[in-house]
Amino acid sequence: SLSPPLSLSPDDWCRVKLTILNNNMSSDYINANYMPGYGNSRQYIAAQGPLPTTVDDFWRMIWEQRVKGVVMVTNCTEGGRTKCEQYWPLDYTPCLYGDLLVTVRSEKRETNWTLREFVVKSERPVKHFHFTAWPDHGVPEGTEALIQFRGLVRQHIESQENSGPTVVHCSAGVGRTGTIIALDVMLQQLEREKAVGIAAFVHKMRLSRPLMVQTESQYVFLHQCIMDSLEPKEKMIQEALYENSDLIYANATALREFQAGCS
């Protein structure tokens, strides 16, 4: 099946449409939606992780949408279950996906992520940001790694001119995907406006793709990431007692907002 359950199928008004092939009207379909950014209605594409049958379409989307960056927030296998097909070459041997030749130019493995650079059709570079430290269930233990990872992604987005949207995916393309997109947008808003509207932005994302930021724990974790971005680490450690009491209050508030949004 090309899609997860019906509730996650992309709405037609904001779905990414591929070029129709051989007069086959269904060939324009991929499970992906344009998502709003900060001051940009199509900053990202939130996508389902490629299946064995959709890898070629995934690369076609990257090519047609002029994508220069892909953010992957899942491992291919977690807890013995396949979460996402590996859609890039296993080694440095070029691989053909449909009619698109993809080559791995570089790969750099870090503790919490792997950075790759692909070249599509020998001409277009695509940066691959693969966050590998999100556990099978729940959320990362701390916020620091994801905040740093987001910084790398943001730096890349801002360095690209005339680029298309940045593709973000996990497995279904809603939970972790929504969390990292919301984090990126909220930190931009915080920097420029000195305020954030987390509940409003999550609601806005869900108008384009249901269930973005899927669980309560992800919603609370998003708040925690933003709070931890407010102060330098040294100051946070010194004020740990106050910080923790603030977090408990903020997390309780976040849960109420999340539950209200789901009802």
Secondary structure, DSSP 8 states (H G I E B T S, - for coil): --SSSGGGS--GGGB-----BTTBGGGG--SEEEE--SS-TTSEEEE----TTTHHHHHHHHHHTT--EEEE-S-SEETTEE-S---S-SSSS-EEETTEEEEEEEEEE-SSEEEEEEEETTTEEEEEEEE----SSS--S-SHHHHHHHHHHHHHHHH-SS---EEEE-SSSSHHHHHHHHHHHHHHHHHHHS---HHHHHHHHHHHSTTSS-SHHHHHHHHHHHHHHHS-HHHHHHTHHHHHHHHHHHHHHHHHHHHHHH-
